[in-house]
Amino acid sequence: MIPYGRHHIDNDDIEAVIAALKSDSLTGGAWVGQFEEDLARFTSARNAVVCNSGTAALHLALMALDIGAGDVIVVPSLTFLATANAGIYVGADVKFADVDPETGLLTSETLNAALRELPAERVKAVLPVHLNGAMSDVRSTSLPSGMGHVAIVEDACHAIGGTYSGSDILVGSAPWAAMTCFSFHPVKTIAMGEGGAITTESDDLAERLRLLRNHGMERDAARFVMPDQGVDSVGKPFPWFYEMATVGYNYRASDLHCALGTSQLKKAPGFLARRRELACRYNDLIGELAPIVKPVPRSAPDGDGWHLFSVHIDFHAVGKPREQVMQELRERGIGSQVHYLPVHRQPFYQQKYGKQHLPGADSYYQKQLSLPLFPAMEDTDVDRVLEALAQVLNLRAVV
Ligand SMILES: *Cc1c(COP(=O)(O)O)cnc(C)c1O
């Protein structure tokens, strides 16, 4: 069976975790700082703050910006649940923006259409999602005038290692982004088991993120709100003392997870190069299946994070519903997946905000299928996938 995605673990990854297991600390130790340092270097970011999931990263980012009740965040509807749910966690409202029906990405046009329906002062953040690994070109310059206060918080869970089109700026270090969130769930480019991170150019935000991932516990006496409670008569802080001025969470990542992340990150360039090679092979061969099957267009394949190899299929023209195509692929040993049901259609959000009309997201969803893409795939696996797809769709065999 060729799954649609899969982590890749080598002996050195296993050894890194064993080393962490044998060390003095299983959490809160040296691996956490090591991973953060390596990740900051890899993304060219000034700060990287690791946490225990991509979802926690998004939640922390919104908390760090003090977003809450009465505020609105704008999220493309074509994304994983977590991008929107982070807004709900902080008590904000979520405004779903439409996406380009071909790329699935939030664009300046779809963003501005969503913003026109909102009072400018309530909007606090926009969360572009680099869907499939393709970079959304929404930047602070995409915002209309009078919205200079709106923060760009990127969901880069699909895009580590990607660069913005028309530049060599790495995702995670964009000067226009307040923060960039990553996931290291095993299906993503590198695996921590569960894990995530936020990168930011702002030292203040990084500081706040670290506080919030650890209950809001402040141990630095210089920042105590009630210093008289925490220090002795000569101003020396009590060894047991900490203050909590803001409520935070336990969103820490353990040393075991960070050891794995550190080891995996060393291989990220190789993983990414292999993903790009495989995507190239798909692109070279998939023309044979046109116009029934078309790869989702990528504006800059060389800078793409290539998380998913997404195609659009005209299931209507083939006369086979998507679930049957997936089933018949599965019978031929090929996994596939759909990314994603637009989040505005989820019962929770429909109940909260009513039925919404986002034709771009709906159109993308109707025709989308993710084909297998992961670094351990062989070139011949790509051929097998396309051969099986050609058979299932009754198209001429490609290879
Ligand atoms: C995976 C993912 C997340 C959440 O990451 P977890 O680590 O699974 O919590 C958020 N957004 C997108 C786009 C994702 O793909």
Ligand as a Chemical Component Dictionary entry (heavy atoms), coordinates in Angstrom:
data_LIG
# 
_chem_comp.id                   LIG 
_chem_comp.type                 NON-POLYMER 
_chem_comp.pdbx_formal_charge   0 
_chem_comp.three_letter_code    LIG 
# 
loop_
_chem_comp_atom.comp_id 
_chem_comp_atom.atom_id 
_chem_comp_atom.alt_atom_id 
_chem_comp_atom.type_symbol 
_chem_comp_atom.charge 
_chem_comp_atom.model_Cartn_x 
_chem_comp_atom.model_Cartn_y 
_chem_comp_atom.model_Cartn_z 
_chem_comp_atom.pdbx_ordinal 
LIG C1 C1 C 0 -1.553 19.940 10.590 1  
LIG C2 C2 C 0 -2.110 21.287 10.469 2  
LIG C3 C3 C 0 -2.430 22.054 11.593 3  
LIG C4 C4 C 0 -2.378 21.532 12.992 4  
LIG O1 O1 O 0 -1.203 20.927 13.354 5  
LIG P1 P1 P 0 -1.178 19.830 14.532 6  
LIG O2 O2 O 0 0.280  19.685 14.787 7  
LIG O3 O3 O 0 -1.792 18.595 13.969 8  
LIG O4 O4 O 0 -1.925 20.370 15.682 9  
LIG C5 C5 C 0 -2.879 23.343 11.389 10 
LIG N1 N1 N 0 -3.041 23.850 10.161 11 
LIG C6 C6 C 0 -2.765 23.129 9.053  12 
LIG C7 C7 C 0 -2.953 23.757 7.718  13 
LIG C8 C8 C 0 -2.314 21.814 9.174  14 
LIG O5 O5 O 0 -2.080 21.089 8.082  15 
# 
loop_
_chem_comp_bond.comp_id 
_chem_comp_bond.atom_id_1 
_chem_comp_bond.atom_id_2 
_chem_comp_bond.value_order 
_chem_comp_bond.pdbx_ordinal 
LIG C1 C2 SING 1  
LIG C2 C3 SING 2  
LIG C2 C8 DOUB 3  
LIG C3 C4 SING 4  
LIG C3 C5 DOUB 5  
LIG C4 O1 SING 6  
LIG O1 P1 SING 7  
LIG P1 O2 DOUB 8  
LIG P1 O3 SING 9  
LIG P1 O4 SING 10 
LIG C5 N1 SING 11 
LIG N1 C6 DOUB 12 
LIG C6 C7 SING 13 
LIG C6 C8 SING 14 
LIG C8 O5 SING 15 
# 
